[in-house]
Amino acid sequence: MEKIRVTKEFTFETGHALYGYDGKCRNVHGHSYKLSVTVIGEPITDQDHVKLGMVIDFGDLKKIVKEEVVDPFDHATVFNKNSPHIELANELESRGHKVILAGYQPTSENMVLDFASKIKKRLPGNLSLHSLQLRETDTAYAEWYASDNA
């Protein structure tokens, strides 16, 4: 059977700050992120299966990505937990703000690595994560490909 790639796109709003960075992004700011998730697999051929012809139901892929990425990151502010931003994070949380303390500098590159790890763990065994593209702006994005990380 031939393999097919299936892609679903997501959007979410997230703030972050890059501690120690030498440009504007050292300041707390936000982005309207766009995440494209591509999985690869064979379409279901069982004539009695309710999802006949699908690699994955788009709704099932949406559920995984929403639970692992969109819901936690949407309207949250991400800080590197190993930086002095921890004080600001604690202050924001004490005032009811949604904060994520990541074990990494919250760049698009590191976020896409984090997302790939989380999504791969949730995919059914007959599917593989092919790629992710995380757009920070209309002109800037980071990509992750399984083939680059084999």
C-alpha positions as CSV (number, residue, x, y, z in Angstrom):
1,M,0.0,0.0,0.0
2,E,1.2,3.5,-0.7
3,K,1.8,6.0,2.0
4,I,-0.1,9.3,2.2
5,R,0.8,12.5,4.1
6,V,-2.0,14.2,5.9
7,T,-1.6,17.8,7.3
8,K,-3.7,19.8,9.7
9,E,-3.1,23.4,10.6
10,F,-3.6,25.1,14.0
11,T,-3.3,28.7,15.3
12,F,-2.7,29.9,18.9
13,E,-1.5,33.1,20.6
14,T,1.5,32.8,22.9
15,G,3.8,35.2,24.6
16,H,7.5,34.6,25.5
17,A,10.8,36.3,26.3
18,L,14.3,35.2,25.4
19,Y,16.5,35.7,28.4
20,G,20.0,36.8,27.5
21,Y,19.1,37.5,23.9
22,D,20.8,40.6,22.3
23,G,17.7,41.9,20.5
24,K,14.2,43.0,21.0
25,C,13.0,39.5,21.7
26,R,14.5,39.7,25.2
27,N,11.4,41.7,26.1
28,V,8.1,39.9,26.8
29,H,6.1,39.9,23.6
30,G,3.7,37.6,21.7
31,H,3.0,35.9,18.4
32,S,0.1,34.5,16.5
33,Y,1.7,31.1,15.9
34,K,0.6,28.8,13.1
35,L,1.5,25.2,13.4
36,S,1.2,22.7,10.5
37,V,1.3,19.0,11.6
38,T,1.9,16.4,8.9
39,V,1.6,12.6,9.6
40,I,2.3,9.8,7.2
41,G,0.7,6.4,6.9
42,E,-1.4,4.1,4.8
43,P,-5.1,4.7,4.3
44,I,-7.4,2.2,6.1
45,T,-8.5,-0.5,3.6
46,D,-10.8,-2.5,5.9
47,Q,-14.2,-2.2,4.1
48,D,-16.1,-2.5,7.4
49,H,-14.0,0.2,9.2
50,V,-15.9,3.5,9.7
51,K,-12.8,5.4,8.7
52,L,-12.2,3.5,5.5
53,G,-9.9,5.4,3.2
54,M,-8.5,7.7,5.9
55,V,-4.9,7.8,7.1
56,I,-6.2,9.5,10.3
57,D,-9.4,11.2,11.0
58,F,-8.7,14.9,11.0
59,G,-10.7,15.2,14.2
60,D,-8.5,12.6,15.9
61,L,-5.3,14.5,14.9
62,K,-7.0,17.8,16.1
63,K,-7.7,16.2,19.5
64,I,-4.0,15.2,19.9
65,V,-2.6,18.5,18.9
66,K,-5.1,20.6,20.9
67,E,-4.4,18.6,24.0
68,E,-0.6,18.6,23.7
69,V,0.1,22.0,22.2
70,V,-2.8,24.4,21.5
71,D,-4.7,24.2,24.7
72,P,-1.6,24.5,27.0
73,F,0.2,27.2,24.9
74,D,-2.7,29.3,23.7
75,H,-2.8,32.7,25.6
76,A,0.1,31.5,27.8
77,T,3.5,33.2,28.4
78,V,6.5,30.9,28.1
79,F,9.7,31.4,30.0
80,N,12.9,29.4,30.3
81,K,12.6,28.0,33.8
82,N,16.4,28.1,34.1
83,S,16.5,31.9,33.9
84,P,15.8,34.9,36.2
85,H,12.5,35.2,34.4
86,I,11.3,32.7,37.0
87,E,10.6,35.7,39.3
88,L,8.4,37.3,36.6
89,A,6.7,34.0,35.9
90,N,5.8,33.6,39.6
91,E,4.5,37.1,39.8
92,L,2.3,36.6,36.7
93,E,1.0,33.3,38.0
94,S,0.1,34.8,41.4
95,R,-2.0,37.3,39.5
96,G,-3.9,34.6,37.6
97,H,-1.9,34.6,34.3
98,K,-1.2,31.4,32.4
99,V,2.5,30.7,32.4
100,I,4.6,27.8,31.1
101,L,8.0,27.2,32.5
102,A,9.9,25.4,29.9
103,G,13.2,23.5,30.3
104,Y,14.5,25.4,27.3
105,Q,14.9,28.9,25.8
106,P,11.4,29.4,24.2
107,T,12.6,30.0,20.6
108,S,10.5,28.6,17.7
109,E,13.3,26.1,17.1
110,N,13.0,24.7,20.7
111,M,9.3,24.9,20.7
112,V,9.0,22.8,17.5
113,L,11.3,20.2,19.1
114,D,9.1,20.1,22.2
115,F,5.9,19.8,20.1
116,A,7.3,17.0,17.9
117,S,8.2,15.0,21.1
118,K,4.7,15.5,22.5
119,I,2.8,14.7,19.3
120,K,4.9,11.6,18.4
121,K,4.0,10.0,21.8
122,R,0.3,10.3,21.1
123,L,0.1,9.0,17.5
124,P,-1.3,5.5,16.9
125,G,1.3,2.9,16.0
126,N,0.4,2.8,12.3
127,L,1.3,6.4,11.8
128,S,4.5,8.5,12.0
129,L,5.0,12.2,12.5
130,H,6.4,13.4,9.2
131,S,7.0,17.1,9.9
132,L,6.0,20.2,11.8
133,Q,6.2,23.8,10.7
134,L,5.8,26.5,13.4
135,R,5.3,30.0,12.0
136,E,6.2,32.7,14.4
137,T,5.3,35.4,11.9
138,D,4.3,35.5,8.2
139,T,7.9,35.5,7.2
140,A,9.7,33.4,9.9
141,Y,9.3,29.8,10.8
142,A,11.0,26.7,12.2
143,E,10.5,23.2,10.7
144,W,11.1,19.7,12.1
145,Y,11.3,16.7,9.8
146,A,11.5,13.1,10.9
147,S,13.9,12.3,8.1
148,D,16.4,14.8,9.5
149,N,16.2,13.2,12.9
150,A,16.3,9.5,12.1
